[in-house]
Amino acid sequence: MPAKTTFHELGHVLLGHTGESVSDGANLPRNLREVEAECVALLCTESLGLDGAEYCRGYVQHWLRGERIPEASASRIFKVADQIIRAGRAA
């Protein structure tokens, strides 16, 4: 699933996970960074009709460990997924 993996890794970069903290300055544990990046991949693959959504759901559930996605994370996820999709449509 190269497209899904690309969206996931691009999500990490655009979410600011590549430094010591996310772009808004909040320190996130690894599980939440993985959830955010994989949710970006899920939204992108679903929006574009690509394979990988089922895998994304399982990956997110694994990393969430029964917890809920925080509101701040949800906001970042939607913002970055929208940014990726818009960039692809503009090309």
Buried (B, 14 or more C-beta within 10 A) or exposed (E): BEBBEEBBBBBBEBBBBEEEEBEEEEEBEEEBBBBBBBBBBBBBBBBEEBEBBEBBBEBBEEBBEEEEBBEBBEEBBEEBBBBBBEEEEEE
